[in-house]
Amino acid sequence: MKRILITGGGGMLACALAESFNDGQVLSLPRAEMDITDLQQTWSIVRDYKPHVILNPAAFTRVDDCEIFAERAFAVNARGAENIAVCARRAGARLVHFSTDYIFDGQSSVSYREDDRPNPLSVYGASKLAGEVLVRKALPRHYIVRTSWLFGKSGANFVSFVRQKLTEQKYVQAAIDQIGSPTFTDDLARAVKLLIETDCYGTYHLTNSGFCSRYQLALEIAGLADCCQDLVIPIKMEQLKLPANRPRFTVLDNASWRIRGFKPVRHYKKALRDFFKDVL
Ligand SMILES: NC(=O)c1ccc[n+]([C@@H]2O[C@H](COP(=O)([O-])OP(=O)(O)OC[C@H]3O[C@@H](n4cnc5c(N)ncnc54)[C@H](OP(=O)(O)O)[C@@H]3O)[C@@H](O)[C@H]2O)c1
């Protein structure tokens, strides 16, 4: 039976991964028990547990806070990722490291492929890109999985936030000019489970199929939650005056996934319906 180690155990994706892999032996540790910026602590856990696979969703993900706490962003998202890769190499384990659509600048008008040139607009994006580079250097047996717009059972995310506001009859502003692919953590976890059964290492884009603007997504959420769509206010991203710049268009072409013969991950609208049915 495979031993799986999951970092950042309290996080949204980590919870979905732990659930999805629960037919094996899983150790999922929150930051308080394994801080990936602490190489010694991390290595002693990896050395003792001897995982076959390490899944690394741990990250400093608060995009706006990363602008203020840039040092921390790089410590976790870049050096922390490198630490995990070094531990995986020493232990002879495979590593799935998670990255983001925010490594791209969003200027493209066609979906991004894995080998398209990254150009992050934010500290968060830059720190995640640095993490990718360090993981590739430290460990040949890596899968770097870039994903986007996650929603899932636990943790703060756009879908849960919008639903909460709308059910409280509150207005929600949503950008008409930010386009991406919402991705259900359960679907991503299932896809990762298939991926690690192969020796096809490398970089992957993995998202639900389909894409939309934040505004369209908020309208869909209103529909599914049986709330008034008039509460959703369309705005432009610049009106939100957020500290970190966000890329406008980050649809990720899951090209490597497809080329390896995997079926496309289902449409985000189907995933969203299941999320509302089962979870909320
Ligand atoms: N959410 C999205 O929309 C999205 C989109 C694209 C890519 N991603 C990527 O997908 C991955 C998972 O995202 P998520 O939304 O599940 O994130 P999340 O809910 O914020 O979870 C990240 C977890 O990492 C933990 N963490 C932070 N610093 C750590 C450290 N030094 N050592 C160990 N754990 C640490 C956090 O713990 P604390 O809360 O205690 O700090 C948190 O529990 C991340 O790599 C992210 O970059 C996310």
Ligand as a Chemical Component Dictionary entry (heavy atoms), coordinates in Angstrom:
data_LIG
# 
_chem_comp.id                   LIG 
_chem_comp.type                 NON-POLYMER 
_chem_comp.pdbx_formal_charge   0 
_chem_comp.three_letter_code    LIG 
# 
loop_
_chem_comp_atom.comp_id 
_chem_comp_atom.atom_id 
_chem_comp_atom.alt_atom_id 
_chem_comp_atom.type_symbol 
_chem_comp_atom.charge 
_chem_comp_atom.model_Cartn_x 
_chem_comp_atom.model_Cartn_y 
_chem_comp_atom.model_Cartn_z 
_chem_comp_atom.pdbx_ordinal 
LIG N1  N1  N 0  -7.172 28.515 -4.290 1  
LIG C1  C1  C 0  -7.041 28.701 -5.582 2  
LIG O1  O1  O 0  -7.920 29.256 -6.244 3  
LIG C2  C2  C 0  -5.799 28.225 -6.295 4  
LIG C3  C3  C 0  -5.660 28.484 -7.663 5  
LIG C4  C4  C 0  -4.517 28.031 -8.325 6  
LIG C5  C5  C 0  -3.543 27.339 -7.642 7  
LIG N2  N2  N 1  -3.685 27.120 -6.308 8  
LIG C6  C6  C 0  -2.615 26.399 -5.605 9  
LIG O2  O2  O 0  -3.176 25.211 -5.081 10 
LIG C7  C7  C 0  -2.585 24.898 -3.828 11 
LIG C8  C8  C 0  -3.649 24.699 -2.774 12 
LIG O3  O3  O 0  -4.411 25.874 -2.647 13 
LIG P1  P1  P 0  -5.542 26.005 -1.523 14 
LIG O4  O4  O 0  -6.548 26.950 -2.042 15 
LIG O5  O5  O -1 -5.935 24.674 -1.040 16 
LIG O6  O6  O 0  -4.729 26.779 -0.397 17 
LIG P2  P2  P 0  -5.103 27.000 1.130  18 
LIG O7  O7  O 0  -6.478 26.569 1.431  19 
LIG O8  O8  O 0  -4.669 28.388 1.468  20 
LIG O9  O9  O 0  -4.125 25.963 1.833  21 
LIG C9  C9  C 0  -2.746 26.167 1.910  22 
LIG C10 C10 C 0  -2.292 25.566 3.210  23 
LIG O10 O10 O 0  -0.862 25.700 3.289  24 
LIG C11 C11 C 0  -0.554 25.979 4.622  25 
LIG N3  N3  N 0  0.759  26.586 4.777  26 
LIG C12 C12 C 0  1.109  27.890 4.642  27 
LIG N4  N4  N 0  2.412  28.041 4.935  28 
LIG C13 C13 C 0  2.878  26.806 5.238  29 
LIG C14 C14 C 0  4.143  26.329 5.643  30 
LIG N5  N5  N 0  5.189  27.145 5.793  31 
LIG N6  N6  N 0  4.280  25.005 5.903  32 
LIG C15 C15 C 0  3.227  24.167 5.783  33 
LIG N7  N7  N 0  1.993  24.565 5.417  34 
LIG C16 C16 C 0  1.840  25.886 5.158  35 
LIG C17 C17 C 0  -1.654 26.900 5.107  36 
LIG O11 O11 O 0  -1.715 26.883 6.495  37 
LIG P3  P3  P 0  -2.083 28.227 7.319  38 
LIG O12 O12 O 0  -3.486 28.552 6.900  39 
LIG O13 O13 O 0  -1.926 27.796 8.717  40 
LIG O14 O14 O 0  -1.093 29.259 6.887  41 
LIG C18 C18 C 0  -2.882 26.273 4.440  42 
LIG O15 O15 O 0  -3.482 25.321 5.286  43 
LIG C19 C19 C 0  -1.586 26.017 -3.556 44 
LIG O16 O16 O 0  -0.310 25.593 -3.958 45 
LIG C20 C20 C 0  -2.040 27.155 -4.435 46 
LIG O17 O17 O 0  -0.969 27.979 -4.806 47 
LIG C21 C21 C 0  -4.789 27.541 -5.611 48 
# 
loop_
_chem_comp_bond.comp_id 
_chem_comp_bond.atom_id_1 
_chem_comp_bond.atom_id_2 
_chem_comp_bond.value_order 
_chem_comp_bond.pdbx_ordinal 
LIG N1  C1  SING 1  
LIG C1  O1  DOUB 2  
LIG C1  C2  SING 3  
LIG C2  C3  SING 4  
LIG C2  C21 DOUB 5  
LIG C3  C4  DOUB 6  
LIG C4  C5  SING 7  
LIG C5  N2  DOUB 8  
LIG N2  C6  SING 9  
LIG N2  C21 SING 10 
LIG C6  O2  SING 11 
LIG C6  C20 SING 12 
LIG O2  C7  SING 13 
LIG C7  C8  SING 14 
LIG C7  C19 SING 15 
LIG C8  O3  SING 16 
LIG O3  P1  SING 17 
LIG P1  O4  DOUB 18 
LIG P1  O5  SING 19 
LIG P1  O6  SING 20 
LIG O6  P2  SING 21 
LIG P2  O7  DOUB 22 
LIG P2  O8  SING 23 
LIG P2  O9  SING 24 
LIG O9  C9  SING 25 
LIG C9  C10 SING 26 
LIG C10 O10 SING 27 
LIG C10 C18 SING 28 
LIG O10 C11 SING 29 
LIG C11 N3  SING 30 
LIG C11 C17 SING 31 
LIG N3  C12 SING 32 
LIG N3  C16 SING 33 
LIG C12 N4  DOUB 34 
LIG N4  C13 SING 35 
LIG C13 C14 SING 36 
LIG C13 C16 DOUB 37 
LIG C14 N5  SING 38 
LIG C14 N6  DOUB 39 
LIG N6  C15 SING 40 
LIG C15 N7  DOUB 41 
LIG N7  C16 SING 42 
LIG C17 O11 SING 43 
LIG C17 C18 SING 44 
LIG O11 P3  SING 45 
LIG P3  O12 DOUB 46 
LIG P3  O13 SING 47 
LIG P3  O14 SING 48 
LIG C18 O15 SING 49 
LIG C19 O16 SING 50 
LIG C19 C20 SING 51 
LIG C20 O17 SING 52 
# 
